[in-house]
Amino acid sequence: MLAEIGDDSERFTTPAALRAFAGTAPITRASGRSHYVKARKVRNKRLGDACHWWAFAALTKSPGARAHYDKRRAAGDHHNAALRNLANKLLGRLWWCLQYDESWNEHPPGRPQY
């Protein structure tokens, strides 16, 4: 994942930019009463796949990730949509760690859990 992201800290100035690059940020189409959300087609496939498997693996190793996934499933998301949302959260946390040179912490103080 880090090889796909690169070592230039200025490349992704926001977590949203990293999420869009990975393809985990959904695209919302809305017009009048019509509204639907779909996955991005233009993305870094290797990074997107790695994020998908990272989120899937985190389900068994991280209680916070499992709770977030279960919450999204209870809200009506399908499996892949819930994994994509979890990958978004994980990527945001990774961006924060890379941007501020901090170690990964499952429960950072003062920040909401997933």
N, C-alpha and C positions, 0 to 999 in steps of 0.2 A: 504494500500500500504506500509506504513512504517513498519508494522508487517512482511510483506513478505521480505522487503529489509533487515531488521535487524538494529541493532544499532552499529555494528562494522564498523567504518569508513575505515578500511583497506580492507574490503571484496571486494569492487569494486574500483580499483585504477583508472579506467578511465570511462567516460560515456559510451563508447562502451561496456565495460564489463557488466554494468547494463542493457544496451539495449539488449544485447545477452541473459542475464539471463531472462529478461521479454519476450523475443521472438519478440520484435518489430523491431530489426535489421534484414533486409532482407538478404537472401543468394543469391549470384549471381553465376550462373553457366555459364561458357563460354568455348567454344572450337571451334577454327576456326572462321567461320562466325555465328555460333550459339551462342546466348546469351539470357538468361532469368533470371528473378528475381522471387524468391518464398519466401513464409513465412517460418519461422522456425517451425519445428514440436517438437523438444526437447526444452522445455521452462518451466517456472513456470506459469502454466495455470492461477492460481488465480491472480498473478501480471499482466500477459498479459491481462486478461479480465478487470481488474481494470483500466489499462492504456487505453484500448479501450474505456471504458465508460467515463473516464476522458476527453479524447480527444473529444468524442462526445458531452459531456456536455459543454466543453469549447467553442464549436462553437457558442452557444447562449450567452455566458457571456463574452467572450474575443474578442475584435475587432482584435487583433493581430493573435489570433488562427483562426478566420474566414478568415482573409486575407491570411494566409498561406495555409489553406485548399482550398480556391478558386483558389489560384495560382497553387497548385498541380493538381486540377481538370482541370484547363485550360491547363496544360501541358500534359494532357492525362491520368492521374491516375484514376483508378476506385475509388469508394467511400471508400472501405476498405483499399486500398493502400494509399489513401490520409490521412485517419485517422491514419494508422500505421505510416506514416511519421510525422504527427503532434504529435503523442504519443512519437516518437523518440525525437522530439524537446523538449517536455515537460519533458521527463525523463532526458534529458541532463541538463535542467535548474534545475530540482529537485536535481540531483547529485551535481551540483554546490552549491546549497543552503546548502545541507547536508555537503559537504566537507569543505566549508569555513564558516559554521555557520552563514549564512545570511538569512534574511527573504525573502520570495517570493516577487518579484517586477515585475509587468506587463511590465514596460518599464525601465529596468536597464540602468543607464548611461554608455555610452561607449561600450555597447554590441548591436549587431544587434537585431532587433525585429524579433523573431522566425526565 
